[in-house]
Structure formats: structure tokens, C-alpha cells
């Protein structure tokens, strides 16, 4: 007779098969190195006297130094090609990881790429405006133009699309962060991938923690985990919006994604959790907790995280562990969404001594 745990794993395995067959019906271009590794972070666990921490290495997706947007772009770029696009348009903050990966994906498949960068920080330094992700955007051949903070970036992309149409192009607009139902499919895939790795490693994952911003990553994970009937506790650490707004964006997109999948899965409101206490003064603005978290992981685990997104997620993970949020849990996974290229846009925030 199967134990309750064996029955649960068998059901998850069956649901993974069903979900993957559904996902196979959507156009997809292979851009990433998948599956990404699932690795223990035992020195961090010892330092915090917490559960066993693991890191899901979506910084290792391989596209232009990796990151979470690669998963979304596998579906978005495929959709652009299906629609006979000649170029893509997207937007983000100055040091946008999404913009960098979009530029790389477009280059890989031979599409033009136009990026609108919004000034959300007011930083005027050359390092911030020309180094890091901005340097890589241009190396990949993207054209870049800036917009003031608070601009209606969706409207700005539509204006650019009209201009490109009049020039004989066929543009395809990718929303900021790749966060729509098509992009969210990438993290439906990730949910299945993580459950498979947990089974392979004979690990029962209690919680999955990640940074949440434009909502596509978390919405995809929510849709995927609900489709699998997984009981993993998912927690997003907000990097921009207040909690109520963040959770509503995620829930709305998660429901739209299960509708898009057509699998009839409902998304209970209470499975969408976002802790937005670690944003600080605003998106892209450093916090002391983020700086300390990045230093800790660099020096304990040899891992690099970004100062805008994953760094604030880490700050939340560390602080919540110290508060006892994960007490009673055995295995907690942090999703590494990549973005270390952005560190070069913030070279002076760490107070490092330089040469001896």
C-alpha cells in the first residue's frame, strides 16, 4: 500500500504529465539552458540557524548572463515569430534585466529590438546610465531611448509601434517584465520543473520564495502550482508596489493564465502572498538590508544577486527567517532570478575598500 507521501508524489507526477502536454500546444522557441540547477545553500542555513535553504538557479538560464525573463521569452518570442514580426518593442527601468534578455533573444532569432528605458531612480551617473545592463542592451544591437519617470510606458510603446509600422516594420510589443499570459507560461513550466527536481532529490519543498515585481513570474508559479495541486507555500517579496496592489496583479494574471491554459483550474485568492515590506524608498533604490543580503550571499555561498530585484527578495528571506516565518519548515527554496549585470550600474553602494 502506498504511503500518503507516495500517493501525493504520484498525483503530482501525473499532473506534471498533463500540464506538460498542455504546454506543448503553445509555440515555444528554446532559448534557455533548462532545467536550471537546484542547489543547497548550507552555509546560509547554518548562518541563520534556519531550515535547509536551496537556490533554484534561474540565473543560469544562459541567455546573455541568464535570468528569469528567458523562460518568458521562450513563449513571447515564439508568438512574435508566429505573427511574422520583424522586430520587438519592450520597456523597463534603466537597469532592466528584462530589456537585456529581450535584446539577446531578439538577436538570437534575427529580430530587431527597440527598448524604452524609464528613469525610475533619477540617478545621473555614467555607471548607472551606460554600464551594466545598458551596455549589454547595446552590445546585442538594440536601439534604446529614455523616458522620464512616471511616463505611461504602455502608451509610449504603442506610439513607437505606430512609427515602426509606418516605416514598413511589423512590431511585436512585449510588456514590461514579459508579464502577460504568454510570458507567464514560462513559470508554469518552472513550477513543473521544480516539482520534478524535488522528487529526483527526494526533497519535500515546504516553501518557495522569490522577488516579485511586474507579476509574471509569481503569476506563472501560482498557476503552475495550482495546476499541479502542489502544496508548496509560495511567497513573493515585493520590489515595487504596495501589498494589496501587488497581490491583485498577481492573482488577476494567474487566473488569466489558467484560463489561457484552458485547464479549468481555479486560483484561490489566499494562495497569492506578497510581502512588500522590503521595497525601501522605491523601485531600484538600494536599501541597507539589500546591501547586507548581497554581501552575505556573495561571501557565504559565492553567489551574485542583483541590487534591484533578487537582492530585495533575499533581504526579505533573511529577515523573515530571523523573525521565525519559516519555523517548522524543513526545506525552503529561493528562486534566483538573475540580474548580476546590474551590479555594475551600482558600483559605489557596497562601501568596498578597493586595493590594499
Order of alpha helices (4+ residues) and beta strands (2+ residues): alpha-beta-alpha-beta-alpha-beta-alpha-beta-alpha-alpha-beta-alpha-beta-alpha-beta-alpha-beta-alpha-beta-alpha-alpha-beta
